Amino acid sequence: MQKTILSIGKNSSDKLVSSQRIYFLAVAVFFMGVIIIARLYILQIRDHARFRIMADDQHGAFSELSAKRGEIYLKNRDEKYPLAVNKEYMMVFLEPKMVAEKDRVVSELSYILGIERIEIEKKLSNSEDMFEIVKKKISQEEADKITELKLKGVKLLGENYRYYPGKELASQIVGFVGSNGEQEIGRYGLESFWEEELQGKNGSIFQERDSAGRWISITDRKKVPAQDGADLVLTIDQAVQYEIEKILKLTMEKYKADGGSILVQEPSTGKLLAMASYPNFNPNEFGKVENMSVFTNPAITNAYESGSVFKTVTLASGIDAGVISPNTTYVDNGVISEAGYNIKNSDGKSNGTQTMTQVLEKSLNTGVIFTEKLMGNKKFAEYVRNFGFGEKTGITLPNEAAGDVRNLNNLKSDIQFFTASFGQGITTTPLQILNAYSVIANGGNLMRPQVVEKKIYSDGREESVEPKIIRRVIKEETAKQMKEMLESVVVNGHGKRAAVSGYRVGGKTGTAQVAKQGGGGYEESITIGSFTGIAPLDNPRFAVIVKIDNPKDVQWAESSAAPTCGEVLKFLLNYYNVEPTEPIFC
């Protein structure tokens, strides 16, 4: 009986041990399965792309095909003038392992390239090295001299770079191509705004190879062609841009101004024929520029208090709203008191009974305030915004400012509306002012300013950029009356020096104060002089704005910006062969 009991206990123990072994084996198999599944997941799903590339690297050859960057052109009559093109420059590099005459190489390259000997010696210090760049973008003369020497281990390699044949010409319109730390991309101007269209899309080529790295000819070669970037043809005319930049530079020097801008627009289409600002820069040498603010385009990025050129907007709004006409009169006492402020005319005079046309001729602050009062704050604010102020114009250039008309949000603050009626307390860009005058010139429509005329794709397709009407702002009759009032400013008022013999010209001066930085009030001795003109008034072809920042030795815009605008208009009328409509005086 006892033996039987012992036998049963032994069998139970054996079964327990066997059961445990099976359990541990099952657990081990389970975890092995989990590991295998996880590994398969990593190989086939999570890291599939990486391992695929590794396999391709081992069994295939892959090469990227670079797309050619689209080029940018100005108009030149019926031709195109290259503004930004692709140009091959040579780079000189060393293969230290292959250099046989080190002393000669150092001496010759130092002399030809103007590089210190020690710099070249450092690049030759590692005899196992196979590639050391000595200098990029060398001149053709330097390249020819190096080629003639036939130095072993000294090589030349062609590289494509962006080149700007016109140098400073339209530099703030075009921008430049530079590195962002990872790749060469458009920086500023058109190069930046149109980066996606200009850069195109790189292609690729792939073919399998054997273990020795040789092409396997019987396999298919997979090629994705590169798509070259689109070319841009601008509305800017090369001859006009060149002349306007020359006039602007001479104006800056004459009045010792801090800076300035001149813009020329075709009122009927919104197309810009020229957009110049000073100081500017040479995009080929952007790395030498110390003050990076010159890279921006102040004609669209720098909002300022425009001053009396804005009075045209106020009077046009009043006429269109039906509260005044060019002959409406009021009594000018020389000053208006509001909220503890005394607002005077710029000349400090009291002129008595005046018409609205005389208000524009004499640039009377009290007259535009009179008009604003008749309109009411709400209606005035609506017209200001309809003229495009407080919003971006939509020009296809980067970093455009919208200006600031927030002072017109508080309809109960009369003083803000009074000062806004003559262009203070609100800010605008030169382009916004010009675009508003084009509304008057073209009969009442606000146009989208246009700088690109068409795109030309790599396959030869052309896509024109059509002019766009944003909205109607004023009636055609209002525009007609305003053109006559602006002509009276040039004939009888402060704009006499903008006149062009043989043509009807209209325009308005503005001498604006400059707000103090970080505080209330205005600078005592700093002003901005501007003049906006339209010609010929019979059938307006051109709207021009001249803005001069802080001119010296001259107080009023009628003595600086007005004559400059007249010079610009005279050139335009002659260049485009516009027939005179008036007697020509000497």
Secondary structure, DSSP 8 states (H G I E B T S, - for coil): -HHHHHHHHHHHHHHHHHHHHHHHHHHHHHHHHHHHHHHHHIIIIITHHHHHHHHHHHHEEEEEE------EEEEETTEEEEEEEEEEEEEEEE-GGG-S-HHHHHHHHHHHHT--HHHHHHHTS-TT---EEEEEEE-HHHHHHHHHHT-TTEEEEEEEEEE-TTTTTTHHHH-EEEE-SSSEEEESHHHHHTHHHHH-B-EEEEEEB-TTS-B-TTS--EEE--B---EEEEEEEHHHHHHHHHHHHHHHHHHT-SEEEEEEE-TTT-BEEEEEEES---GGGGGG-S-GGGGS-HHHH--B--GGGGHHHHHHHHHHHTS--TT-EEEE-SEEEETTEEEE-TT----EEEEHHHHHHHT-HHHHHHHHHHH-HHHHHHHHHHTTTTS----SSTT----B-GGGS-TT-HHHHHHHTTT-SSBB-HHHHHHHHHHHHHTSEEE--B-EEEEE-TTS-EEE----EEEE-S-HHHHHHHHHHHHHHHHHSTTGGG--TTS--EEEEEEEEEE-TTSSSEEEEEEEEEEEEEE-TTS--EEEEEEEES-SS---GGGTHHHHHHHHHHHHHHHTT----S----
